[in-house]
Amino acid sequence: MSLAEVEGRERRAQARGLHRALEGLRADMARRAETTLEAWDGKILRPEFMPSARNLADYLALRRGDLVPFQAPLSSLGLSSLGRSEAHVRPSLDAVLASLALIGGEGAADYPPVEIFAAGPARLAARRDALFGARRGNPNTRIMVTLPSEAAEDAALVATLIASGADCMRINCAHDGPDAWSAMIGHVRRAAAATGRRVPVQMDLPGPKLRVETVAPGKGEKGAKKERLEAGETGRLFEGDRFEVVETLAAKPDLAQITLSHPALMAAMEVGGALWINDGKIRAKILEVSAGRVLAEITGTPGKGAKIKAEKGVNLPGVDLRVPALTEEDLGHLDFVLAHADIIGFSFVQTGADLRALFAALAARAEPAGEHTGPSLMLKIETPLALRNLPALIVEAGGRMPVGVMIARGDLAVEIGFERLSEIQEEILWLCEAAEVPVVWATQVLESMVKDGQASRAEMTDAAMSQRAECVMLNKGPHLDDAVLFLRDVLVRMDRHTNKKSPRLGALGLWHDL
């Protein structure tokens, strides 16, 4: 027997072994996926979402196990390693099984129809266009811009942003009010009409954001005597300094004191726990907890120290704060949002109960049939609990109305850790591709360029990575229009090289002469 014949026999044996293993994997996947779909029964009221839910169930079932041992052997046979199967999980596995059967000499190959592989990506692209606006030409990824307060007075600013390449606009309802929002939206609608484009508007409900409410500087703070303090801030604090969280500020406290927007959450604080302020710029450890008072010691600040200021966000990493996502303030904004927004940004959504509270509020405000189709829903993923519940949140929301997912990397990074965010943002992209749900890549994208006019090297890499999402969000700043132009250029370039997890192997012009 020749060497080629021996190698051929070994390859066939390898293929048959892989075929048996993957057949078992497929059977287990199908069984688990069916169980998951049964658990979702009754939550999917939109028939058009059912194929997405089925593919998501398949993906969750397939990824329960470790596929790494299969990947290199499959690649050595010239087959898919299943590393890019999110959009068509079961057909991808079936195609690999068919090829293994053919290589192993186990009968005719039964391949899935070719068109089934395009169905999921086509649904996702259509949902992207419906949520964020259709675009003629590149880039495939849309650009969302957060409107600053001055956009209410400056129609030219809004028109410039749209002309620069902004596809959709975001209004944060934690700021300004109905008069300003109405003016902003009017500017958007008129500028969009002038360009012949649809530019959707997302309005974010504030939600139960935990913030510093009031502040009293302490007597002995470093910097308190050297700097003139503004109202609502402490003196400059450094590592090792202490401050207190209290229910009511003292007149002249020895240590700096702060109160919280939700004082009841002081009950969730524990000795040894972490307390972070202003997206982690000030990090502290809880030393003592008593009725109406928490003593904390700062464990990290920027090199020049930092002041605690009113309105800055507060996080308790590692603590599940089971606070209802829909607040009285949100309910007060909802009538305006329903009348004017294309997308409702649901901040701090964590559970199915949060979704059902919103659905009930929407139903109570339902308009007569035919007058208004209603806005879509954006799930803003900001906490570990929301992350754990993400598949169920997607299904329950997507089963009722068009839905997207925003990776709110600011609060999420603080809550789960910056190191963990590096992989979690990838996993959210994969999960949402399987669910055929558009994703917004948000928080600090090109932040230096937006604020100072020059992007950092790291920000350019982050902007390039954002191309795998359906939309990228830029926050407000004095150089926002330049950042839109820059981001659009980056996205167009990356479209030539990448589609989701798949590289696009166009000719490399740089080395044609070699």
N, C-alpha and C positions, 0 to 999 in steps of 0.2 A: 504493500500500500504506500502510495506516494505521500510526501509531507503535506501537500495540498489536500489530499483526501483525509488525512488524519485531522488536519485543522478544520476541514469542513464538518467532519463528524463531531468534533468538539464544539463547534459553533452551534450545530443543530441541537446537541444535548444541552448546551447552555440556554438556548432559546426555549426548549421544552421545559426546563426547570423554571425559568422566569415566567413562562406562560402559566404553569400550575400555581406559582406563588401569586401572580397578579389576578388570576381567576378567583382565588380565595379572597384577595383584597377587594375585588370588585363586588363579590357577593356580600362581604361584610359592609362595604360602603352602601350598597343598595338597601340593606336591611336597616342600618342606622339612619339613613336619609329618610326612609319611609316613616320611621318612628318620630323623627323631627318634624316632618310634614304633618303628621297626626297631631302633634302638640301645637302646631300653628293653625289647626283647623278652626275656622270661624273668624280668624283675624284677617284673612285675605278676601276683601270684598270687591276688589278690582280684578277681573279675569286677566287683564293684560300683565298683571304682576306675577301671576302663577308660574310662568316659565322661569322667571328670575328667582323666585323662592325655591323652586326645584333645584336649580343649579347651585344656589347657596347651600341648600341642605346637602347636596352631593359634596360640595367643597368642604364643609365642616366635617362631614363623615370621613372623607379621604384624608384630611389633615390631622385627624386624631392620632394617627400612627406616624412612625418615622419612615419616610420614603427614601432617605439618603442611601441605604444599602442597595436600592434598585437602580439608582441614577447612573452611576458609572458603568455597570454592566449593560444597561440599555443603550447608553451612548456608544459603547464599544461595538454594538451591533448596528450602529447607524440609525438608531431610533430615538424618538422623543424621550427625554428624561422626566417628562411630566412637570418640568419647572415653569412652563408657561401655559398651564391648562386652566387658569382661573375662569376664562370666559366660556369654556365649553368642557366641563369636567368629565362627564360620562363619555361623550364622544371621543375625547382625547384618550381616555383609558381603553375604550373599545378599539380605537385605531391601532394602538400599541399591541393589544392582544391579537388583532388580526394579522399584523406583521410578524409577531412572534410565532403564530401558528404556521404562517407561510415559510418562515425561515426554518422552523423545526420540522417541517414536512408533515404537519398534522392536518392536512386537508386544505380546502379552498378558503381563502381569506374573505371574511365578511366585514367589509369596511362600512362605517357610517356614511351617509350621504355627504358629499362635499359641502353643500349649501348650509348644513347645520352648524358648521364652524363659523360662519359669518353672521348667524342670527343674533347671538348675544352681543357682539361688538356693535352691530347695527342698532339694537335697542338702546345700548348705552349712549351711542352717538346722538340718537334722536332725543333722548332724555337730556343730554348735555345742552343741545340746541334749545329745547323747550325751556329749560331752567335759566340758562345764561345768555341766550340769544344766539341766533345763527350768524355765521360769518362767511363771507365769500373769500375763499383763499385761506392762507396760513395766518397765524398758527392754529393748530387744532385745539390747543388749550386756551380757554377764555381768561380774560383779566377782569377781576372785580376790584373796584376802587372804593375806599371808605371816604365819604364826603365830609370835609371839615365844616365847621359852623359858618365860615364865610361864604360857603357855596349858596347859602340862602340869599345873600346879597349880590353875588357875583355870577351872573349868567354866563359871562365869557369864560370863567374858570371851568364851569361844567362843560361848555362847548369844546374847550381846548382839550379836556381830558378825553372826551369821546372822539375827537379828531385824532388824538394821539394813539388811540387804540383800545380804550376802555370799553369792555363789552357790557358790563353791568355795574350797578352802583349799590353801595351799602350805606344805610343810615343807622347809626347806633342810637336807639331811643333812650339810652341812659343820659343823653345830652340834648340840649335845645328843647323844642316843644312843637306842638302842632303847627303853629304859624310858620316856623322856620322849616319844618319838614315839608309842608305844603309848597313853600317857595322852592325848595331844593327839587322836589319831584316835578314841579312845573318847568323848571329849567331843563331837567333831564328829558322830559317828554318833548319839549319844543326843539331841543338840540338833536334828539334822535329823529324826529320827524324831518328836520332839515337835511339829514344825511340819508334818509330813507331806510333807517335801521330800527329794529326793536331793541331797546336798551332796558332790560328788566331792572327793577329796584327791589332790593332786599332790605327789610326793616327788622332789626334785631330787638326783641324784647329784652329788657335789662336782666330779668331773672333775679334770684336771691344772692347776688354777689356779696360776699363777706368783705367789708371794707372798714378802714379806720374811720370812725365817725367824728370824734372830737379828740383834741390833743392838749395836754398841759405840760410845758417844759419843767424839768426838775431843777432844784436849786444848784446842785453841784455838777451839772453836766459840763464836759469838756466842750469848749466852743460857745457855750451859752453866753459868756461875758464878752467874748471877742467878736461875736457876730450879732448883728441886729436880727432878731427873730421876727418873722412874719407871723400873722395870726394863723393858727392851725398847723404849727410845726414845732418839733422839739429842737433843742440844740443838736449839734453834731455828735453822734454816738459812734463808739468804736468797739471792737471786740473786747469782751470782758465787762462792758457797761451793762447795767441792769435797768429795766423799766417794768411798769405794772400795767396790766389790763384790768380795768375796773368797770363797775356798772355806772358809777357817778364820779366825775373828776373832783379831786380835792382843790381847795382854793390855792394853796401854795405847797405842792407836794415836794418831798425830798427827792424822789426819783421821778423821771418822766412818766406820765400816765397817758393811756389812750382808752377810749371806749370804742365799741364795735357797733356796726350797723345791725347786727343780730346778737345782742348780748346773751340770749339764751344759749348760744353755742359755746359760751364759756364752760358750760357743763360737760362738753365733749373733750376739754383739754385735760391732759394727764401729765403727771410729773415724768420728766424724761422725754416727753414728746417734743416735736418740732413746731415752731411758729415762724412762718416766713411772711415778710411784708414787701410789697412793691415787686412782685414777680421774682422774689428771692434775692433782691439786692440787699435786704437786711434779713439775716438768718439768726434765729434765736432758739434757745433750749428752755423748756419750762422747768422751773426749779420748785415752785410751791403753788398749790391750788387750795384756795379756801373760799368760803361764801363771799361772792361779790368781788373777789380779787385773785389775780394770777400774777406771780412774779416770774419774769423771764430774764435770761442773760444772753447777750448778743454773742454769737459764735462766728459771725462772718459779716463783713461789710466791704464796700470798695476801699481802696487804700487810703483815701482821704476821709474815711468815715461817711456817715449818711444821717440825714434827718428823717424822722418819721413825720409824715404829713397826712393831714385829713384827706379822705377820698381815695387813698392808696389801697390796693387790694391786699387781703390777708388770706393766707393758706395754712392749713393744718395737714401737712403731708402724712399719709398713712392713716388718716381718720376718714371714715365714710360718713359724711354729713348728709343724713337723709332728710334734707329739707325739700319741701315741694318746690318744683321748678317754676310753677306759675304763681306769681305774686299778685297782690291787689293792684300794685302799680301796673303790672302787665295787663291785667284785665281792663284797667282804665285806658290803656293805649290801644286795646284790641279793635275797637270800632274804627278808629282812624286807620290802623294797619290793614284791616280787611277792605276798607274802601279804596286804599291807594297802593298797597304793596303788591308786588308779583310773587314775592317769597317772604314767608315768616321765618325769621331766625329765632330758633327756640334755644335760649341760653340755659345752660346747666340742666338740661334734660338728663335724667338718670334712669328712670324706670318706666314700665308700662303704665303705672298709675299716673305719672306725669303726662304721658301722651293722652290718656283717657280724659284727664282734666282739661287739656286743651281741646280735644274733640268735643267735649260737652260745651265748652265756652263757644266754640265755633258754631255748633248746632243751635245754640240759643240765639245766635246772631244771624242765622241763615237767612239769605234773601230769597225772594220768590224765584222759583225755577226759571232758568233762562236768562235772568238778568246778569248774573255774575258767576263765572265758573269757579271762582275762589283761587286764592294763592296757593303756591306749592309750599312745602315745609323743608326747612334746613335744620338738621339735627346737629347742634354744636357740641362736640365731644370734648369735655373739659375736666372730667373726673375719672378716677379708677373704676367707680361703680358704673358709670356710663360706658366705659370701655368694656367691662365684663358683660354688660347687657346689650352690646351693640348689635349682634345678630337679631335678637328679639325686637329691639327698637326699630331696626330697618324694616323688618317684616310687618310689625304692627302699624308703623307709619306708612310704609309703601303699599300696604294692603288697603289703605284708605284714601291716599292722596299722593300726587307726585312728590318725591322726596330726594333730598341730597344730604350729604354728610360733610361737615366742616371739621377739619383737624385743627382745633383751637390750641395751637402748640404752646401758648403762653401759660395758661393755667395748667394744662395737661403736663407740661414739663416739670412744673413745680410739684405737682401732686404725685407723679410717678417717678421722678428723677430724670435729669437730663440724659444720663446714659441710657436709661430704658427707652426714652423717647426715640432715640436713634433707630431702634428696631421696631417700635410700636407704630411709628408713622408708615413704615413699610407694610406692616401687617394689616393696617387699616386700608391701605391702597389695594392690597390683594383681596381682602374680604369684600370690599365694595365693588371691585371688578367682577367678582363671582356673583354678587347680588345685582349687578348691572345698575348700580346707583352712582350718580356723579359725585365726585369728591372736590372739595375746596381745600387747597393747601394754604394755610393761613398763619399769620403772626410773624413779624420781624422780617418778612421777605424784603430784601434790598433796603433795610431800615436806614443804613448809613447814607445811601443815595437819596432816599426820600427826605431825610432830615438835613444832610450836609452837602448833597450834590455829588458825592463820590462813593461808589460801592467798594466794599472790601473784597479781597480775593475769596474769602470764605463765603460771602454772600453771593458771589457769582456762581459758585458750585451749588449752593442751595437753590438759586433761581433755576439753574439747569436741571436739577433733580425735580423741581416742581412741575416740569413738563409732563410728567407721567400722570398727574391729576387732570381732571376735566376743567378746573378753574384755579387760578392763583389770586390771592387777595393781597392788595397793597394797602397799607394804612396811610393816614393823612400826614402831610408834611409840606414844607415850602417848595420842595423840588419834585412834587408828585408827578407832574406832567412829564418831566425828564425820565423819571423812573418807569413810567408806562411805556415810553418809547424804547428804553433800554431793555425792559423785560420782554417786550414784543420781539425785539431783535434776537434775544437769547432763545426764546421759545421757537422761533422760526428755524434757527440754526439746529436746535436739538430735534426738531421734527424730522430733519434729514437723517438723523442717526438712530433714533429710538422711537418705538411704539410700545408704551407700557413697559413690560420687562423684556421685550424682544428687540434686539439690535437690528437696524436696517443697514444692510451692507452695500451702500452705494459706492461708486468708485472713489478712491482716495486721491484727490487731485494733487495733494501736497508733494507726493513722491513719484509722480508720473515719469520723471526723467531718470529714475534709478533703475 
